[in-house]
C-alpha cells in the first residue's frame, strides 16, 4: 500500500524543490530550519544528526513528481 501524500506549505515546498535542484542534498541555511523540519515531518526529507544537511527521500521525490504532473 502506497503512503499518503501529505500537503506542506508553499515555503516548505519551495525548499523541497531547492533540495532537488541541489542534487537531492542541501546544506540547511540559517532561517530555513523550520521549512526543513516541516518537510521532515511529512517524510520528504532526512536531516543529518547535526541538523546541517538535508537529503531528499524517495517519498519527497514522489511528492515533487506528483506536483509536476499536476501543473
N, C-alpha and C positions, 0 to 999 in steps of 0.2 A: 504494500500500500504506500502510495506517494505521500510525502509530507506536505502539509498545507502551506501555501504561500502566505506569509504574514506581511501585512502592509507596514511600511515605515514612512516617516515624514519625508517631505521633499528635501530638506537639508541632508538627511541621512542617505537618501537615495543618490544625491549628487556626490556625497562622499564615497559611496559604494562604487559609483561609476569611475571616480578618480582612482580607486584601487585597481579596477580592471584596466584602465588606461596605463597604470603603472606596472602592468605585467602580472597583476594578481597579488602584489605585495607593496606595502606602502609604510613609510615612517610616519607615525601619527604625530602631527604637529600640535604644539600647544594651542588650546582652544578647540581642537577637533575631538577631544576625548569623549564628549557627550554623544556626538554622532557615531563615533566608533562603537561605543557601548550599546547604543540603540541597535546597530547592525549586528553586534554580537548576540544580544538578547533575542533577536529574531532568528539567529542561527546562520547568518550570512557572512560572518567574519570571525576568524580566530585572532585573538590578541595574545601576543607573547607575554610571558610572566612578568617582564619588566614594564609592560604597557607601552612599549615604544614601536612595535612592529605589528601591523595588521595584515592578515592573509585572507584572501577570498576563499570561501568554502564552495563546495560543489552546489550546495543549495543557493548560495549567493549568486553563483554563475547562472543557475537555472532561473532565479528571480529576474536578473537583468535580461536574460534571453527572452523571457516571457514579456517583459516590458517592451522590448524592441519589437516583438511580433505584434503587440497591441497598438503600437504607434506607427 
